Amino acid sequence: MNLFSLSASLVYRNRLKTINSYEWAADAIQREQLHLLLTLAARTEWGRKYDFKSIRDYTSFANRIPLQTYDSLKPSIERMINGEENILWPSKVKWYAKSSGTTNDKSKFIPVTPEILKLCHYRGGYDTVGLYLRNNPRSSFYSRKGLILGGSHSPSPLNRKSHCGDLSAVLIQNIPQWVNLVRIPSKQTILMNEWESKIKAVVEQTWRKDVGSISGVPSWILVLLREILKRAGKETLTEVWPNLEVFFHGGISFDPYRTQYKALIPSDRMHYMETYNASEGFFGIQNDQNDPGMLLMLDYGIFYEFIAFSELERSDNPKVIPLEEVKEGEIYAVVISTVGGLWRYMIGDTISFTSRNPYKIEIVGRTVHFINAFGEELMVDNAEKGMLIACQQTGAEVRAYTVAPQFMLDKAKGRHQWLIEFEKMPASIEQFCQALDNSLQSLNSDYEAKRYKNFTLQPPEIILAREGLFMEWLKIKGKLGGQHKVPRLSNHRELIEELLGMNH
């Protein structure tokens, strides 16, 4: 263990002890979070409306406060943006994470309070490094530079009282000064608005540095790394950054990109660590490289609730349960109350628990990103895993894709259309399609049942996307960089029809 690692291990010791307590004190920790939230917000407009002071237990909390979506909170958030205080949260809120989502162009503005910055987002980054160093005590993490790619748009004023930007831009704008000592590129570069110009500037500032870690969304980091190799005139990243040891990734599934990263970074010293950091909060960290499940972070000023996905589909008044009642393997929509002023807010993500002791999760998809046009209940997680298997079996590599149902009214049947942009084409599209179909049937029994003898679902159809199609679509939508991505699955045809129109 080097001097940097020894010092780091001492700094993180107490925090790691607290994280260890998740295993035996999870329910108590969550009750403390709920009490903290209600106490801090008791004098707010919402606190008085729902009489937070008199709430003594979870049952009272759940019975008194209705479930919320962005549309239901929007009037309160708009008042906060215009300078009103003590509405959802007592602190003065001048920062908002702008999220346009991935299904339309309507912007959401998520409050970023001082408390959620400190207790949640920055603590999440701190804990990620602490857990990584615990698992890799010989790391030289703090003696190398860390490359962070985010913030596709610099913060901009909503009015003279409030500012907004991508979450990553808001975090970088407010980041503690000491972090800038170990981070590249410069703050000015990372907050540039124009994506292509920013990539060029990042390349020039980083390709000759001693980079030890990378943080960002896999698809966008891949674009950057290829530009780094082009600038350096090298074949692999280990030739450019020989001390590179870890990629902290999130935002989208890493599985479709894993083969490409291993080809670019052929090093046994390289580690990959997933995090779950959304505009609404920092929720999970992969604490064991041999286990893809992410540890649910329980003391970040967030109280969690869950709705079984099957319940959400069938009911206008779904049953909501606390953390202690979840079951392994079932798919849940996530509901959160936070020190960011969100109350019983449905974030739109779906997760599955891989463990209850400690609580570990994997992201399955979005409540709006699935296909159930024929009763097949295909989730994003199924699509990602099926795509990975098909790639492994055929030697293909996929850059981007989207899927939608196609209704064949003349036959009273349908199929799924896959619009795929390949990084490396399979030798046979027919073989790839068969491998994908077989893997989806093995992963999803509902899909398998609907595919039985082609009674309901015909075999999938694969359409080749021209090179750069998805990047062009994102550019047109003003979504290059950051955490933006093309939706993998849609239960309608609006998106795929738009892309098909551009494909020709």
JOGI-V931666 format. One line per field, one symbol per residue. burial: I if it has 9 or more other C-alpha atoms within 8 Angstrom, else O. Layout:
BEGIN
burial=???
END
This chain:
BEGIN
burial=OOOIIIOIIOOIOOOIOOOOIIIOOIOOIIIOIIOIIIIIIIIIIIIIOOIIOOIOOOOIIOOOIOOIIOOOIOOIIOIIIIIOIIIIIIOOIIIIIIIIIIOOOOOIIIIIIOIIIIIIIIIIOOIIOIIIIOOOIOIIIOOIIIIIIIIIIIIOIIOOIIIIIIIIIIIIOOOOOOOIOIIIIOIOIIIIOOIOOIIIIIIOIIIOOIIIIIIIIIOIIIOIIOIIIOOOOIOIIIOIIOIIIIIIIIIOOIOIIOOOIIOIIOOOOIOIIIIIIIIOIIIIIIIOIOOOIIIIIIOIIIIIIIIIIOIIOOOOOIOOIIIOOIOIOIIIIIIIIIIIIIIIIIIIIIIIIIIIOIIIIIIIIIIOIIIIOOOIIIIIIIIIIIIIIIIOOIIIIIIOIIIIIIOIOOOOIIIIIIIIIIOOOIOOOOOIIOIIIOIIIOOIOIIIOIIIOIIIIIIIIIOOIOOOIIOOIIIOOOIIIIOIOIIIIIIOIOOIOOIOOOOO
END
